[in-house]
Amino acid sequence: MKTLGLENGGATISIRAARLAIGGTVAGLGFLGALHALSPEFDPAWRMVSEYANGRYPWVLSLVFACWGISTCALAYAIRGQLRSTSARIGLGLLVLAGLGEAMAAVFDLNNITMHNVAGVFGMGCLPIAAMIISIKLGRTSEWSGARRSLLVSADLAWISVLLLVASFALMVGTFMATGLPTPTQAPKVLPAGVIGLVGYANRLLVLSYYLWVIVVAREAIKLGSPKTVRRVVQQGSLTRANEV
């Protein structure tokens, strides 16, 4: 397995950026939790996170997306030196696009349909792909091999959550159409009888799964970039070269 340049003093990992990634994720999660308490009128079972923009505290939602974007971009910066192949760089680029999309959602809420959709395509669409590419590439290296399982499991959860979101949305639309009622132009305050609304839970699971992957990668980056780990890698490398001589 190829090494990641830790023999150069761990300069390829930014511990500060990795910590910022975790901090931004925790802050975003805190603001999202606060929204559930501040705006209980939005049923989390079937109301999407973006709908909090039409509540009494849209600025809190903006903080959620801002922290989300910061954490994702910070992670990209933290591990940029660990991803050197062409495919890995593509994954890194997609991760940056995901962060930019998440940050865009802080400015363009769901009432700005076009830009919010663009933000959604970047933020929600790019991260699962980036997570899989990056997790596979990092897991194949010697330094990251110990975290291979957690990397892949968290990356799998990200794209599975997307499938669950699509499936739950289709289920809600399908059961709504089965009622024979006209499709509303705006989200009703309550769902008609017979309509199965789970899309809100799926949406929140998606957010949590994206957060989880960022935390998993950032934590491992902090461990690998610590002076203690770097010294051990350097010593092992020196011992190997000495034995070869």
Phi, psi and omega per residue, in radians:
M1 nan 2.488 -3.114
K2 -1.366 2.678 3.109
T3 -1.580 3.043 -3.024
L4 -2.020 0.271 3.108
G5 1.467 0.258 3.114
L6 -1.194 -0.336 3.100
E7 -1.142 -0.209 3.110
N8 -1.643 0.438 3.070
G9 1.540 0.303 3.098
G10 1.221 0.335 -3.080
A11 -1.166 -0.260 -3.106
T12 -1.447 -0.035 3.097
I13 -2.127 2.261 3.067
S14 -1.715 1.839 -3.123
I15 -1.150 -0.664 3.133
R16 -1.077 -0.742 3.124
A17 -1.160 -0.672 3.117
A18 -1.120 -0.705 3.093
R19 -1.168 -0.641 3.077
L20 -1.117 -0.658 3.110
A21 -1.061 -0.773 3.120
I22 -1.190 -0.755 3.140
G23 -1.079 -0.745 3.124
G24 -1.127 -0.665 3.116
T25 -1.139 -0.800 3.132
V26 -1.104 -0.724 3.121
A27 -1.123 -0.777 3.124
G28 -1.067 -0.712 3.107
L29 -1.126 -0.664 3.112
G30 -1.136 -0.767 3.116
F31 -1.140 -0.663 3.122
L32 -1.137 -0.733 3.084
G33 -1.089 -0.671 3.130
A34 -1.102 -0.641 3.139
L35 -1.082 -0.609 3.129
H36 -1.155 -0.561 3.109
A37 -1.433 -0.638 -3.098
L38 -1.331 -0.533 -3.086
S39 -2.216 1.178 -3.111
P40 -1.206 -0.161 3.128
E41 -1.202 -0.282 3.094
F42 -1.644 1.889 -3.129
D43 -1.161 2.018 -3.092
P44 -1.147 -0.219 -3.137
A45 -1.187 -0.622 -3.055
W46 -2.426 -0.035 3.072
R47 -1.635 2.305 -3.093
M48 -1.313 2.717 3.135
V49 -1.010 -0.702 -3.106
S50 -1.074 -0.376 -3.113
E51 -1.222 -0.270 3.068
Y52 -1.098 -0.243 3.088
A53 -1.107 -0.417 3.138
N54 -1.715 0.199 3.085
G55 -1.618 -2.832 -3.096
R56 -1.479 -0.199 -3.067
Y57 -2.282 1.049 -3.140
P58 -1.109 -0.467 -3.122
W59 -1.180 -0.504 3.087
V60 -1.193 -0.687 3.082
L61 -1.094 -0.678 3.097
S62 -1.061 -0.647 3.098
L63 -1.171 -0.636 3.091
V64 -1.019 -0.893 -3.098
F65 -1.204 -0.648 3.133
A66 -1.102 -0.813 3.120
C67 -1.107 -0.660 3.121
W68 -1.084 -0.840 3.141
G69 -1.116 -0.725 3.124
I70 -1.083 -0.781 -3.103
S71 -1.115 -0.711 -3.128
T72 -1.193 -0.780 3.121
C73 -1.159 -0.634 3.108
A74 -1.117 -0.686 3.101
L75 -1.115 -0.744 3.114
A76 -1.012 -0.742 3.123
Y77 -1.171 -0.678 -3.074
A78 -1.106 -0.668 -3.028
I79 -1.892 0.196 -3.041
R80 -1.002 -0.641 -3.121
G81 -1.327 -0.180 -3.132
Q82 -1.522 -0.217 -3.032
L83 -2.001 1.761 -2.974
R84 -1.982 -0.385 3.136
S85 -1.324 2.890 -3.122
T86 -1.083 -0.800 -3.133
S87 -1.142 -0.636 3.116
A88 -1.155 -0.664 3.103
R89 -1.152 -0.594 3.065
I90 -1.116 -0.750 3.084
G91 -1.056 -0.714 3.117
L92 -1.122 -0.724 3.107
G93 -1.084 -0.710 3.105
L94 -1.143 -0.602 3.109
L95 -1.143 -0.699 3.089
V96 -1.125 -0.749 3.105
L97 -1.066 -0.680 3.104
A98 -1.077 -0.768 3.122
G99 -1.108 -0.707 3.116
L100 -1.142 -0.693 3.108
G101 -1.118 -0.728 3.112
E102 -1.109 -0.719 3.117
A103 -1.184 -0.640 3.109
M104 -1.042 -0.624 -3.128
A105 -1.129 -0.362 3.093
A106 -1.245 -0.428 -3.111
V107 -1.748 -0.701 -3.086
F108 -1.905 1.745 -3.129
D109 -1.427 -3.066 -3.035
L110 -1.169 -0.207 3.084
N111 -1.365 -0.316 2.991
N112 -1.734 1.437 -2.903
I113 -0.985 -0.880 -3.043
T114 -1.075 -0.931 -3.086
M115 -1.213 -0.577 3.106
H116 -1.179 -0.646 3.085
N117 -1.163 -0.676 3.077
V118 -1.081 -0.781 3.109
A119 -1.047 -0.687 3.139
G120 -1.169 -0.696 3.120
V121 -1.081 -0.791 3.129
F122 -1.214 -0.919 -3.027
G123 -1.180 -0.855 -3.080
M124 -1.512 -0.511 -3.063
G125 -1.495 -0.623 -3.046
C126 -1.421 -0.580 -3.012
L127 -1.120 -0.778 3.135
P128 -1.043 -0.662 3.117
I129 -1.181 -0.795 3.111
A130 -1.064 -0.726 -3.115
A131 -1.072 -0.735 -3.131
M132 -1.187 -0.798 -3.129
I133 -1.084 -0.860 -3.087
I134 -1.150 -0.739 -3.123
S135 -1.111 -0.736 3.122
I136 -1.124 -0.812 -3.105
K137 -1.134 -0.779 3.137
L138 -1.184 -0.699 -3.106
G139 -1.121 -0.365 3.133
R140 -1.468 -0.097 3.133
T141 -1.633 2.726 -3.062
S142 -1.136 -0.747 -3.082
E143 -1.150 -0.649 -3.093
W144 -1.632 -0.036 -3.028
S145 -1.069 -0.546 3.135
G146 -1.157 -0.397 -3.137
A147 -1.810 0.186 -3.052
R148 -0.979 -0.787 -3.083
R149 -1.097 -0.846 -3.118
S150 -1.151 -0.596 3.096
L151 -1.102 -0.847 -3.074
L152 -1.248 -0.673 3.134
V153 -1.118 -0.790 -3.139
S154 -1.180 -0.608 3.089
A155 -1.195 -0.705 3.097
D156 -1.079 -0.711 -3.140
L157 -1.080 -0.574 -3.133
A158 -1.110 -0.877 -3.101
W159 -1.336 -0.489 3.063
I160 -1.129 -0.653 3.126
S161 -1.125 -0.556 3.080
V162 -1.152 -0.773 3.119
L163 -1.088 -0.693 3.117
L164 -1.141 -0.642 3.114
L165 -1.123 -0.812 3.132
V166 -1.090 -0.770 -3.109
A167 -1.138 -0.744 -3.123
S168 -1.199 -0.600 3.087
F169 -1.167 -0.762 3.110
A170 -1.097 -0.663 3.110
L171 -1.107 -0.759 -3.136
M172 -1.146 -0.767 3.139
V173 -1.128 -0.750 -3.126
G174 -1.099 -0.789 3.134
T175 -1.236 -0.495 3.072
F176 -1.198 -0.749 3.130
M177 -1.117 -0.553 -3.135
A178 -1.178 -0.366 3.120
T179 -1.289 -0.328 -3.126
G180 1.428 0.045 3.127
L181 -1.408 2.638 3.087
P182 -1.164 2.520 -3.137
T183 -1.195 2.163 -3.113
P184 -1.259 2.607 3.092
T185 -1.413 -0.390 3.088
Q186 -2.258 2.724 -3.125
A187 -1.108 2.199 3.109
P188 -1.250 2.818 -3.140
K189 -1.239 -0.536 3.082
V190 -2.366 2.645 3.109
L191 -1.462 2.460 3.071
P192 -1.085 2.725 3.109
A193 -1.033 2.376 3.132
G194 1.676 -0.251 3.125
V195 -1.505 2.224 -3.128
I196 -1.651 1.924 -3.121
G197 -1.914 1.755 3.086
L198 -2.171 0.030 -3.033
V199 -1.115 -0.522 3.112
G200 -1.154 -0.734 3.086
Y201 -1.112 -0.718 3.130
A202 -1.121 -0.674 3.110
N203 -1.101 -0.736 3.130
R204 -1.243 -0.604 3.054
L205 -1.094 -0.680 3.102
L206 -1.046 -0.832 3.139
V207 -1.052 -0.802 -3.118
L208 -1.123 -0.672 3.138
S209 -1.174 -0.645 3.079
Y210 -1.144 -0.749 3.084
Y211 -1.033 -0.780 -3.075
L212 -1.051 -0.775 -3.115
W213 -1.091 -0.746 3.117
V214 -1.033 -0.773 -3.130
I215 -1.133 -0.745 -3.135
V216 -1.046 -0.831 -3.117
V217 -1.194 -0.754 -3.106
A218 -1.131 -0.711 3.122
R219 -1.087 -0.768 3.134
E220 -1.168 -0.630 3.099
A221 -1.102 -0.706 3.111
I222 -1.105 -0.737 3.122
K223 -1.097 -0.794 -3.102
L224 -1.238 -0.515 -3.108
G225 -1.537 -0.055 -3.133
S226 -1.204 2.571 -3.135
P227 -0.955 -0.628 -3.120
K228 -1.124 -0.765 3.130
T229 -1.166 -0.730 -3.135
V230 -1.072 -0.763 3.129
R231 -1.072 -0.710 3.141
R232 -1.121 -0.742 3.135
V233 -1.122 -0.741 3.129
V234 -1.094 -0.757 3.137
Q235 -1.116 -0.726 3.115
Q236 -1.123 -0.699 3.122
G237 -1.136 -0.711 3.129
S238 -1.148 -0.700 3.136
L239 -1.144 -0.697 3.127
T240 -1.107 -0.765 3.140
R241 -1.144 -0.644 3.126
A242 -1.137 -0.707 3.123
N243 -1.159 -0.600 3.132
E244 -1.182 -0.606 3.085
V245 -1.211 nan nan
